[in-house]
Amino acid sequence: MKLAVASLALLFSATSAFQVGRPVATSRSSTSLSVKTGETTSAAEKVQQLFKDKPAENEAFDKLVKKNFPGAISNKELATRVVDLLGEKKFDPSNTLLCTSLCADELARVLEDEFVDIYGNNFNLGGLSGFPFAGNTGWGAMSAHVPDDGYCLVIHGPHVGISKEGVIGKVERSGIALVDNCCGSAIAASNYLKGITDGGANITPKLQQFSDFQQGAVQELILPFGKRLARAEDRMRELPYALYDSQEVLVTDIVNTGKGSIKKGLALLGGIQINTSPDTLDYFHPLRFDYYDENGNFVEDLLPSL
């Protein structure tokens, strides 16, 4: 537990170092930068248009993904269900700001871009492996951009690849012959952790470099999960779930700290992105779908409806 607290404190201290007091969303003026103001096409119609030209569902590959990640659904299913559920709460493209905390990898943009096509440009909180490196300062800035009497949809989580052959931690990328690592940051952090738990890590006095600060933080934040990963039947499969558990602590703290700036309502969707080859749909394993009211109170768990 001491190790976990120390690891999590790393990111909090780094974030607060750039703050001059806690950010408060004092201005609640509308923005036309991110939200599709005046939008008349419904979110449900946008989902239909969005996936019209996407790859068709591959039944055999769908079974392969769900065998390795029980609970996963395709991005098409995810977007359809999220839009329907949030539509019941009056979220639509004209009054909703999309906020994401996803990895810097271009493959993480697939899910992000799909929801951008529905709700408009996103505010980005995330960095390597999907950790919310923008922290409390980023949340305060984002909250000020939500439309007056509007809503915010936050999507967060790490990502993992799965190849056509079902190899977890690998994925085909467009224009690259090599079946590449995914997520590279997560795998590097896992290897760093394995070196510690196996006793083979090199001792160095240089614990952090600003030029690679985010990766250093990812490595520290995964330290509490050394035994869990070492005992896992499939380390690559367990890795994104360990990362998610670490990230959920940070996201929850950021939301609780800044929930006073919520306007009409907040939907918080967390889970694992599952990236696949360019000719198959991506997937998402939803692990959290919480709804908060205008007072920042948690009022409903929407996850069972996904």
C-alpha positions in Angstrom: 0.0 0.0 0.0 2.8 2.4 0.8 4.3 1.7 -2.7 0.9 2.3 -4.3 0.5 5.7 -2.4 4.0 6.7 -3.4 3.4 5.8 -7.0 0.1 7.7 -7.3 1.6 10.7 -5.5 4.1 11.1 -8.3 1.5 12.3 -10.7 -0.4 14.4 -8.2 2.8 16.3 -7.2 3.8 16.7 -10.8 0.4 18.2 -11.7 0.3 20.5 -8.7 3.7 21.9 -9.5 2.3 23.7 -12.5 -0.8 25.1 -10.6 -1.3 28.4 -8.9 -4.0 27.2 -6.5 -6.8 24.8 -7.5 -8.5 25.6 -10.8 -12.0 26.9 -10.5 -14.3 27.2 -13.4 -15.5 30.8 -12.7 -16.5 31.5 -16.3 -19.2 29.4 -17.8 -19.4 31.0 -21.2 -20.3 28.9 -24.2 -17.7 27.8 -26.7 -18.0 27.2 -30.4 -14.5 25.6 -30.6 -15.4 22.0 -29.6 -19.2 21.6 -29.5 -21.2 21.4 -32.7 -23.3 24.4 -31.9 -26.6 24.6 -33.9 -26.2 21.0 -34.9 -29.5 19.6 -36.3 -28.4 16.0 -37.1 -29.1 13.7 -34.2 -26.4 11.7 -32.5 -28.1 8.5 -33.5 -28.1 9.5 -37.2 -24.4 10.4 -36.9 -23.6 6.9 -35.6 -25.4 5.3 -38.6 -23.5 7.6 -41.0 -20.2 7.0 -39.2 -20.2 3.2 -39.4 -21.7 3.0 -42.9 -18.3 2.8 -44.5 -16.5 0.9 -41.7 -15.5 -2.7 -42.0 -18.3 -5.2 -41.7 -18.3 -7.3 -38.5 -16.1 -10.4 -38.9 -17.9 -13.2 -36.9 -14.9 -15.4 -36.5 -12.7 -12.5 -35.3 -15.5 -11.2 -33.1 -15.5 -14.5 -31.3 -11.7 -14.4 -31.0 -11.7 -11.0 -29.4 -14.5 -11.8 -27.0 -12.8 -15.1 -26.0 -9.8 -13.1 -24.9 -11.7 -10.1 -23.5 -15.1 -11.3 -22.2 -17.4 -8.3 -21.9 -15.8 -6.5 -25.0 -18.1 -5.0 -27.6 -17.4 -3.5 -31.0 -16.9 0.3 -31.2 -20.1 0.3 -33.3 -22.1 -1.4 -30.6 -20.4 0.9 -28.0 -21.2 4.2 -29.9 -24.8 3.0 -30.5 -25.5 2.2 -26.9 -23.8 5.2 -25.4 -25.6 7.6 -27.7 -29.0 6.0 -26.9 -28.4 6.0 -23.2 -27.1 9.6 -23.1 -29.8 10.8 -25.5 -32.3 9.8 -22.8 -30.5 12.3 -20.5 -30.6 15.0 -23.2 -27.0 14.8 -24.3 -26.7 15.8 -28.0 -24.0 17.2 -30.3 -25.1 20.8 -29.7 -24.8 20.7 -25.9 -22.1 18.2 -25.2 -18.3 18.6 -24.8 -16.3 15.4 -25.4 -13.3 14.9 -23.1 -10.8 12.0 -23.5 -7.9 10.6 -21.6 -6.5 8.1 -24.1 -3.0 7.1 -25.2 -0.9 9.2 -27.6 -0.7 6.2 -30.0 -2.5 7.0 -33.3 -4.5 3.8 -32.9 -6.1 5.3 -29.8 -7.5 8.0 -32.1 -9.8 5.5 -33.8 -12.3 5.5 -30.8 -11.7 9.1 -30.1 -12.3 10.2 -33.7 -15.5 8.1 -33.8 -16.9 10.0 -30.9 -15.6 13.3 -32.3 -17.6 12.7 -35.4 -20.7 12.4 -33.1 -20.2 15.1 -30.5 -17.5 17.4 -32.0 -13.9 18.1 -31.2 -12.5 16.7 -27.9 -10.6 18.2 -25.0 -7.6 15.9 -24.4 -6.5 15.1 -20.8 -4.5 12.0 -21.7 -0.9 11.0 -22.5 1.1 7.8 -22.7 -0.9 4.7 -21.9 -4.0 6.8 -21.4 -3.0 8.3 -18.0 -4.7 11.7 -17.4 -1.5 13.8 -17.4 -3.4 17.1 -17.8 -4.5 16.5 -14.2 -6.6 19.0 -12.2 -5.5 21.9 -14.3 -6.6 20.3 -17.5 -10.0 19.4 -15.9 -10.5 23.0 -14.7 -9.8 24.3 -18.2 -12.1 21.6 -19.8 -14.9 22.3 -17.5 -15.0 26.0 -18.5 -15.5 25.0 -22.1 -18.7 23.0 -21.5 -21.7 24.9 -22.9 -23.9 26.7 -20.5 -26.6 24.3 -19.4 -24.6 21.6 -21.2 -23.1 18.2 -20.6 -19.7 16.5 -20.7 -18.8 13.0 -21.8 -15.5 11.7 -20.6 -13.9 8.6 -22.1 -10.8 7.2 -20.6 -8.6 4.1 -20.4 -5.6 2.3 -21.7 -5.4 0.3 -25.0 -4.1 -3.0 -26.1 -3.7 -4.6 -29.5 -4.8 -8.0 -30.8 -3.5 -9.4 -34.1 -5.6 -11.3 -36.6 -4.0 -14.5 -35.2 -5.1 -13.6 -31.7 -1.7 -12.5 -30.3 -2.4 -10.0 -27.5 -0.1 -7.0 -27.4 0.5 -7.1 -31.1 -1.5 -5.4 -33.9 -1.3 -4.8 -37.7 -0.8 -1.2 -38.6 -1.6 0.5 -41.9 1.4 0.7 -44.2 3.7 -1.3 -41.9 4.7 -4.9 -42.6 5.7 -5.5 -39.1 3.0 -6.7 -36.7 3.8 -4.1 -34.1 3.6 -3.8 -30.3 0.5 -2.2 -28.8 0.6 -0.5 -26.4 4.3 0.3 -26.7 4.4 2.5 -23.6 2.5 -0.1 -21.5 4.8 -3.0 -22.7 7.9 -0.9 -21.9 6.6 -0.2 -18.4 5.8 -3.9 -18.0 9.3 -4.9 -19.0 10.7 -2.3 -16.6 8.5 -3.7 -13.8 9.5 -7.3 -14.7 13.1 -6.3 -14.4 12.5 -5.2 -10.8 10.4 -8.2 -9.7 12.9 -10.6 -11.4 15.8 -8.8 -9.8 17.5 -8.0 -13.1 17.0 -4.2 -13.3 20.0 -2.0 -13.6 20.6 0.4 -10.7 20.7 4.0 -11.8 20.6 7.3 -9.9 18.7 9.0 -12.7 15.1 8.2 -11.7 13.4 10.8 -14.0 14.2 12.7 -17.1 11.9 15.6 -18.1 12.4 14.6 -21.8 10.7 11.3 -21.0 8.7 12.3 -18.0 5.4 10.6 -19.0 7.0 7.2 -19.5 8.8 7.5 -16.2 5.5 8.2 -14.5 3.8 5.2 -16.2 6.6 3.0 -14.9 6.2 4.3 -11.4 2.4 4.1 -11.5 2.4 0.4 -12.5 4.8 -0.6 -9.7 2.0 -1.7 -7.3 0.9 -4.4 -9.8 4.2 -6.3 -10.0 2.9 -9.5 -8.2 -0.4 -9.4 -10.0 1.3 -9.3 -13.4 3.9 -11.9 -12.4 1.1 -14.3 -11.5 -1.1 -13.6 -14.5 -1.8 -16.5 -16.9 -1.3 -14.1 -19.8 0.7 -11.0 -18.8 -0.2 -9.1 -21.9 -3.8 -9.6 -21.4 -3.7 -8.6 -17.8 -1.5 -5.5 -18.4 -4.3 -3.2 -19.7 -6.5 -4.1 -16.7 -3.7 -3.3 -14.3 -3.2 0.0 -16.0 -6.9 0.7 -15.9 -7.1 0.1 -12.2 -4.2 2.6 -11.7 -5.8 5.2 -14.0 -9.2 4.9 -12.4 -7.8 6.0 -9.1 -6.4 9.2 -10.7 -9.5 9.9 -12.8 -11.7 9.5 -9.8 -9.6 11.9 -7.8 -9.6 14.5 -10.6 -13.3 14.2 -11.0 -14.0 14.4 -7.3 -11.7 17.4 -7.0 -13.3 19.3 -9.9 -16.9 18.0 -9.7 -18.1 21.4 -8.5 -17.5 22.7 -12.0 -20.0 20.2 -13.6 -22.8 22.1 -15.4 -25.9 20.1 -16.4 -24.4 16.6 -16.1 -21.3 14.4 -16.6 -21.1 10.9 -18.0 -17.8 9.1 -17.2 -17.0 6.1 -19.5 -13.9 4.0 -18.6 -12.6 0.8 -20.1 -10.1 -0.9 -22.3 -9.6 0.0 -25.9 -8.9 -3.1 -28.0 -7.2 -2.1 -31.3 -7.3 -4.5 -34.3 -6.1 -4.5 -37.9 -7.2 -1.8 -40.3 -9.8 -4.2 -41.9 -11.7 -5.1 -38.8 -13.6 -3.1 -36.2 -12.0 -2.0 -33.0 -13.5 -3.1 -29.7 -13.9 -1.6 -26.2 -14.4 -3.4 -22.8 -16.5 -1.0 -20.7 -15.6 -1.2 -17.1 -17.3 2.0 -15.8 -20.2 4.2 -17.0 -21.2 6.6 -14.3 -23.6 9.5 -14.5 -23.2 12.6 -12.2 -25.8 15.4 -11.9 -25.3 19.2 -12.0 -24.3 19.1 -8.3 -21.5 16.6 -8.9 -23.4 13.8 -7.2 -23.1 10.3 -8.5 -26.7 9.3 -9.4 -26.6 6.3 -11.7 -24.5 3.4 -12.8 -25.2 3.0 -16.6 -22.7 0.1 -17.1 -25.3 -2.7 -16.9 -27.2 -1.0 -19.8 -24.2 -1.1 -22.1 
